[in-house]
Amino acid sequence: MQSDRIYKSHGNMTNSAVLLDRGIRCLNNELGILDAERFVALLLRETFDYTEWRKNNLFVGMSIDEIIDEADKYCKERAIPTLSS
């Protein structure tokens, strides 16, 4: 089953420093340095529950397989390695 791929990544969880570094790099690459800083400041300033927002907004009406397919498509378009590659 395709959705089994998502569980394989949890065995090798990234340490906090690496995760923070990768996250900031992603924000900088997508938003630019200034907007990345503004985004982080907004998250810190506002009471924002990302987990709750994600449940209600991000993948509404999509199955786990559809989400994985979209993630794979996104990664292939940007030459980002995936779990299946």
C-alpha positions, 0 to 999 in steps of 0.5 A: 500500500502506498500510504505505508511509505509515510511510516518508514520515515519515522524510524529515522527522526531528524535531530532538532538542530538539523530540523531547524536548519532544514526548516529555515532553509526551506522558508528562506528558499520559498519566501526569501530571507525577509519574508521568512523572518516575518513568517517566524515572527508571526508564528511566535507573536500569534496564538497559532495551532498549526496542528489544528489548522492543518487538520481543518485546512490543509488536506481536507477531503484528501486520502493519505494516498492522494496526499502522498501522490501530491507530495511526490509530484511536488518533489519530482517537479523540484528534483527533491529526493523522496522516500520512494526514490 
